[in-house]
Amino acid sequence: MNPKNEAPVVVISGAAGGGGGAVERRFHASGWRIAARDARDVGLQALAADLPLAARITADLRGADACRHAIAEAVRQCGRIDALVNAIGVWREGPVEDADEADFDLVLAVNLKAPFFLCSAAIPHLKLTRGCIVNVSSDAGHQGNQNAAIYCASKGGLTLLSKTLALDLAPHGVRVNSVSPGDINTPMLRFQAERYGGGDVDGYLQGLLAKYPQGASACFIEAEEVAELIHFLCQPAARSITGADLAIDRGLSTGI
């Protein structure tokens, strides 16, 4: 499927985030070409200073046309797509009765709508390469998180979207999986604690860790751990894995 023997191409959304950056480093280490997409050009510039990017795409993906353009640009610059990794995501929390419509629209647009239309645009190209999709969901995509109804709704939708696409695309040799991390040690987690911790960032973070079965020895998941799992799912060794939602959460969701 690669007659020119070129290095495969992975398109990564949310590339300038802590999780996306770890994914890029892992794929780069194994020789993949990277098409990085993020809304923040300054973040992509920083990435390009550390990693050779095959394509650098700055775009706000909250609209279908922007998603289609991003994929088209990746194909134009790289010639092919072998994998799509949707690591894009935002967090909002609070009681449903206090929910703000703008927050609802933002979370659903970034966490669900953007991955949906990125997948939609990438599928014709992935059929040509018999490639794969990995969507980064969350433990909140298959269990309730208190005061996080909007986020849970978005990630639950993403998890089931992944399973449905796996069924739809299996006859074409395209695999689709999701990974569902717990709390990852990234700037997004720090933002979460600073915005919703009521001034007690450490207390907020300790409250999150208290949910884990490790007790006093609990620690947050590192982005590199998640990146390793995503990278594996895009390798030939994972050819039998499709339609899976793989937890990487230190046992957080084991009891559900």
Backbone hydrogen bonds, N-H to C=O, Kabsch-Sander energy under -0.5 kcal/mol:
donor,donor_aa,acceptor,acceptor_aa,energy
5,N,2,N,-2.2
10,V,33,R,-2.5
11,V,83,A,-2.8
12,I,10,V,-0.5
12,I,35,A,-2.5
13,S,11,V,-0.5
13,S,85,V,-2.3
14,G,37,R,-0.8
15,A,37,R,-2.6
17,G,14,G,-1.3
20,G,14,G,-0.5
21,G,17,G,-2.7
22,A,18,G,-1.4
23,V,19,G,-1.9
24,E,20,G,-2.3
25,R,21,G,-2.3
26,R,22,A,-1.9
27,F,23,V,-2.4
28,H,24,E,-2.8
29,A,25,R,-1.9
30,S,26,R,-0.8
30,S,27,F,-0.8
31,G,28,H,-1.8
32,W,27,F,-2.1
33,R,8,P,-3.5
35,A,10,V,-2.7
35,A,33,R,-0.5
36,A,34,I,-0.7
36,A,55,A,-2.6
37,R,12,I,-2.5
38,D,57,I,-1.8
41,D,39,A,-0.7
44,L,40,R,-1.7
45,Q,41,D,-2.6
46,A,42,V,-1.8
47,L,43,G,-2.0
48,A,44,L,-2.7
49,A,45,Q,-1.3
50,D,46,A,-0.7
50,D,47,L,-1.3
51,L,47,L,-3.0
53,L,51,L,-0.8
54,A,34,I,-1.8
55,A,34,I,-1.7
57,I,36,A,-3.1
58,T,56,R,-0.6
59,A,38,D,-1.6
59,A,57,I,-0.6
61,L,59,A,-0.7
67,C,63,G,-1.6
68,R,64,A,-2.4
69,H,65,D,-2.5
70,A,66,A,-2.3
71,I,67,C,-2.1
72,A,68,R,-2.5
73,E,69,H,-2.5
74,A,70,A,-2.0
75,V,71,I,-2.4
76,R,72,A,-2.4
77,Q,73,E,-2.4
78,C,74,A,-2.3
79,G,75,V,-2.7
82,D,9,V,-2.6
83,A,9,V,-1.6
84,L,132,C,-2.0
85,V,11,V,-3.2
86,N,84,L,-0.5
86,N,134,V,-2.2
87,A,13,S,-1.4
87,A,85,V,-1.0
94,G,147,N,-3.2
98,D,95,P,-1.4
99,A,96,V,-1.8
104,F,100,D,-2.3
105,D,101,E,-2.8
106,L,102,A,-2.3
107,V,103,D,-2.7
108,L,104,F,-2.4
109,A,105,D,-2.2
110,V,106,L,-2.6
111,N,107,V,-2.7
112,L,108,L,-1.5
113,K,108,L,-2.9
114,A,109,A,-2.3
116,F,112,L,-2.2
117,F,113,K,-2.4
118,L,114,A,-2.3
119,C,115,P,-2.7
120,S,116,F,-2.4
121,A,117,F,-2.1
122,A,118,L,-2.1
123,I,119,C,-2.2
125,H,122,A,-0.8
126,L,122,A,-2.3
127,K,123,I,-2.3
128,L,124,P,-0.8
129,T,125,H,-1.2
130,R,126,L,-1.2
131,G,126,L,-2.2
132,C,82,D,-1.5
133,I,175,R,-2.3
134,V,84,L,-2.7
135,N,177,N,-2.3
136,V,86,N,-2.5
137,S,135,N,-1.0
137,S,179,V,-2.7
139,D,181,P,-2.2
141,G,138,S,-2.3
142,H,139,D,-1.6
143,Q,139,D,-0.8
148,A,145,N,-1.7
151,Y,92,R,-0.5
152,C,148,A,-2.9
153,A,149,A,-2.4
154,S,150,I,-2.1
155,K,151,Y,-2.5
156,G,152,C,-2.8
157,G,153,A,-1.9
158,L,154,S,-1.7
159,T,155,K,-2.4
160,L,156,G,-2.0
161,L,157,G,-2.3
162,S,158,L,-2.1
163,K,159,T,-1.7
164,T,160,L,-2.3
165,L,161,L,-2.7
166,A,162,S,-2.0
167,L,163,K,-1.6
168,D,164,T,-2.4
169,L,165,L,-2.7
170,A,166,A,-1.2
172,H,169,L,-1.7
173,G,170,A,-1.9
174,V,169,L,-1.7
175,R,131,G,-1.7
175,R,173,G,-0.5
177,N,133,I,-2.3
178,S,244,A,-2.7
179,V,135,N,-2.0
180,S,246,L,-2.9
182,G,248,I,-1.4
185,N,221,I,-3.3
186,T,184,I,-2.0
189,L,186,T,-0.6
190,R,186,T,-1.6
191,F,187,P,-2.7
192,Q,188,M,-2.3
193,A,189,L,-2.2
194,E,190,R,-2.5
195,R,191,F,-2.7
196,Y,192,Q,-2.2
197,G,193,A,-1.4
200,D,197,G,-1.9
201,V,199,G,-0.6
204,Y,200,D,-2.3
205,L,201,V,-2.5
206,Q,202,D,-2.6
207,G,203,G,-1.9
208,L,204,Y,-1.6
209,L,205,L,-2.2
210,A,206,Q,-1.7
211,K,208,L,-1.4
212,Y,209,L,-1.7
215,G,212,Y,-1.5
217,S,214,Q,-1.4
218,A,215,G,-1.9
221,I,183,D,-2.1
225,E,222,E,-1.1
226,V,222,E,-1.2
227,A,223,A,-2.5
228,E,224,E,-1.9
229,L,225,E,-1.5
230,I,226,V,-2.4
231,H,227,A,-2.7
232,F,228,E,-2.1
233,L,229,L,-2.1
234,C,230,I,-0.7
234,C,231,H,-1.1
235,Q,232,F,-2.1
238,A,235,Q,-2.0
239,R,236,P,-1.8
241,I,238,A,-2.3
242,T,240,S,-0.8
243,G,176,V,-3.2
246,L,178,S,-2.5
246,L,244,A,-0.5
247,A,245,D,-0.6
248,I,180,S,-1.9
252,L,249,D,-1.9
254,T,251,G,-1.4
256,I,253,S,-1.5
